[in-house]
Amino acid sequence: AGASTGSAQVVANLALTHMNLGQSEKGIQAVMQQLPLHRQRNDKQGLAILLVNLGIVQYDLGDYEAAGKSYEEGLELAEELANKQLVSIAMGSLGLVIQQQGDYERAMELFRRDLELTEELGDKQGIAIALGLIGDLLKLQGEFYPAVDYMQKNLMLCEELGYQKGIAKALNTLGDIFYFIKEYDRSIHFYD
C-alpha cells in the first residue's frame, strides 16, 4: 500500500496544482481516474488523501455538495486510520462546507474539534487556520468580540509563522469586525 499511497499523494498534489493554475477540472479528472484503483487495492490511506484533496478542488469550484461528500468519506477513512493530520484538514474543510450550507452549530463543532486536534499535534499552522475559521464563523454570527479574540490569536500566530495569506485574511477580518461595530479608527488600522 505504501507505493500506491505515494502515487495518491502525487495525484492529489497534481490536482491542487491544476486548481492553483485555474485548471480545476483537470485536477478533478486526475483524481477521479485514480479513485477506482485505490478502492480496488483497498488503499485506505491513498483514498483518504485523494478524497480530501478532491474535496478541496470541488469546493474551489463551488460544488459544495460534492465537496462535502468527498470530505465526509475522506474524514471517515482518516479517522479509521488515526491519521490525525488528515483528520484535521478534512474536519476544517468539511466545516467550511457545512458553514456554507448554513449549519453554523455543526460547523463550529468541527472547527473546535479541529483546533483541539491541531493543538494536540503541535501543528502551529493548523492551529492558526482553525483559530481563523472559528473567528470567521463568530463574525458571521455577529459574535464580534469573541471573534476579535480568535482573530487576534490567529494574527499573532500567522505573523510568527510568516504565513502571509493568513496574515492578510486576519487583518481583513479584523478590519471588517471593527467596521461592523462602528470602531472605524480601529477598522482603518487593520485595513491599512
Secondary structure, 3 states (H helix, E strand, C coil): CHHHHHHHHHHHHHHHHHHHCCCHHHHHHHHHHHHHHHHHCCCHHHHHHHHHHHHHHHHHCCCHHHHHHHHHHHHHHHHHHCCHHHHHHHHHHHHHHHHHCCCHHHHHHHHHHHHHHHHHHCCHHHHHHHHHHHHHHHHHCCCHHHHHHHHHHHHHHHHHHCCHHHHHHHHHHHHHHHHHCCCHHHHHHHHC
